Every structure is written in C-alpha cells, then in structure tokens.
Amino acid sequence: MLKGIYYNIDKINCIVEKKITNDNSLVNTKSSPRVIYKPIFYRAYDLQKIYMKQGLIQNVGINLADYMNKIESFRLSIEGNQISEFARNEVYVIFRIDTTLLKAAGGQYHILDNTGEYISSGDYEITGI
C-alpha cells in the first residue's frame, strides 16, 4: 500500500526570466532545486461505450479530451490487439479498428499511453451489418 501525500495538479505555469547585467553576463536569480512533475494517472470513470459494425475496418473516436494535453500518443488494447492512435481532433482520439480481427461480439477495451501505462477502460459492442 502506498503511503504519502499526492496532489492533483491540473495546470502548471512556468515563467522564465533572463536578467542580463551591464557586462552582458547572465545572472542566476534563483538557485533552488527544480521540481519536475510527472502526471500520475488513475482510473476515475469508465470511458464511453463504442459500437462497431462486424467485418469492417472503421475509424472510431473515443473521448479522451481530459488526457490529451498530458499524453503524447495513445494505444487501444482490445482482445489482445494493440492499436495505435490514427488521428485526433479537439475532443476525440481516433483509432482505425479492423473488426475482422475481433472474435467476441462485445467486451472491454483499454486505453494505454505510449509507454504502456494504463489510463482507463470502456465497453465495446460489435453489431451486424
């Protein structure tokens, strides 16, 4: 069990100032250690249910707007298949899914970041044409 204090930091503002003295040498105004925050992801809610048509390759958008500015690229894990993101817009990350590779008519999918860290999950359903 992890013990400690964790803070939920949503936004970090950084101001970089360069001060130059008269002799054109740089002056270090602050010598305290730098703290770099790495986001810690935890599952807060289920992602949306996605619906796909059987036997087709299709683009499916999953609403990942809450994570987009924190993650470089996403992967979709579904029935052991790893699918990298195909495109993005303001709200959705789009995955190109080939439903012929999926055996079940429904189940769960998982969203991972580019390093394989788990982000969240949702349900999917494949319907006939």
Salt bridges, closest charged atoms under 4 A:
ASP10 OD2 - LYS11 NZ 3.28
ASP46 OD1 - ARG43 NH2 1.96
GLU85 OE2 - ARG88 NE 2.81
GLU117 OE1 - LYS38 NZ 3.83
GLU125 OE1 - LYS49 NZ 3.10
